[in-house]
Amino acid sequence: MPARELGTEGWLRPWSGGNGGNCVEAMKLADGRVAVRQSADPDGPALIYTSGEITAFIQGAKSGEADFLLS
Protein backbone atom coordinates (compact mmCIF):
# COMPACT_ATOMS: atom_id res chain seq x y z
CA MET A 1 0.00 0.00 0.00
CA PRO A 2 1.31 3.52 -0.67
CA ALA A 3 2.43 4.99 2.65
CA ARG A 4 0.90 8.37 1.77
CA GLU A 5 -2.55 6.76 2.04
CA LEU A 6 -1.88 6.31 5.77
CA GLY A 7 -1.23 10.02 6.36
CA THR A 8 1.72 11.79 7.90
CA GLU A 9 0.81 11.63 11.60
CA GLY A 10 1.67 8.74 13.89
CA TRP A 11 4.85 7.47 12.27
CA LEU A 12 7.60 6.68 14.81
CA ARG A 13 11.26 5.77 14.38
CA PRO A 14 11.86 3.08 16.99
CA TRP A 15 14.93 1.77 15.12
CA SER A 16 16.65 5.02 14.19
CA GLY A 17 20.36 5.31 14.52
CA GLY A 18 23.27 7.33 13.33
CA ASN A 19 22.87 6.26 9.71
CA GLY A 20 22.25 9.58 8.01
CA GLY A 21 18.48 9.65 8.38
CA ASN A 22 17.73 6.31 6.70
CA CYS A 23 15.42 4.90 9.31
CA VAL A 24 12.60 2.43 9.52
CA GLU A 25 9.35 4.06 10.62
CA ALA A 26 6.38 2.24 12.06
CA MET A 27 2.78 3.14 12.82
CA LYS A 28 0.19 1.16 14.75
CA LEU A 29 -3.08 1.23 12.82
CA ALA A 30 -6.51 1.52 14.44
CA ASP A 31 -7.27 -2.16 13.74
CA GLY A 32 -4.10 -3.36 15.52
CA ARG A 33 -2.01 -3.96 12.40
CA VAL A 34 1.38 -2.28 12.02
CA ALA A 35 2.60 -0.33 9.00
CA VAL A 36 6.34 -0.07 8.28
CA ARG A 37 8.02 2.27 5.79
CA GLN A 38 11.42 3.70 4.89
CA SER A 39 11.82 7.23 6.25
CA ALA A 40 13.90 8.29 3.24
CA ASP A 41 10.91 7.47 1.00
CA PRO A 42 7.79 8.51 2.96
CA ASP A 43 5.64 8.42 -0.18
CA GLY A 44 6.88 4.96 -1.12
CA PRO A 45 5.33 1.66 -0.10
CA ALA A 46 4.27 0.71 3.40
CA LEU A 47 4.32 -2.92 4.43
CA ILE A 48 1.36 -3.88 6.60
CA TYR A 49 1.74 -6.62 9.22
CA THR A 50 -0.75 -8.22 11.58
CA SER A 51 -0.21 -7.96 15.31
CA GLY A 52 0.81 -11.63 15.35
CA GLU A 53 3.38 -11.14 12.58
CA ILE A 54 4.98 -8.18 14.36
CA THR A 55 5.01 -10.10 17.65
CA ALA A 56 6.73 -13.08 15.98
CA PHE A 57 9.28 -10.79 14.32
CA ILE A 58 10.17 -8.91 17.51
CA GLN A 59 10.36 -12.08 19.62
CA GLY A 60 12.48 -13.77 16.97
CA ALA A 61 14.83 -10.79 16.74
CA LYS A 62 15.15 -10.68 20.54
CA SER A 63 16.02 -14.38 20.65
CA GLY A 64 18.74 -13.98 18.01
CA GLU A 65 16.96 -15.54 15.02
CA ALA A 66 17.88 -12.55 12.84
CA ASP A 67 21.51 -12.28 13.94
CA PHE A 68 22.62 -13.71 10.58
CA LEU A 69 21.64 -10.34 9.06
CA LEU A 70 24.38 -8.61 11.08
CA SER A 71 27.36 -10.41 9.63
Secondary structure, 3 states (H helix, E strand, C coil): CEHHHHCCCCCECCCCCCCCCCCEEEEECCCCCEEEEECCCCCCECEEECHHHHHHHHHHHHCCCCHHHHC
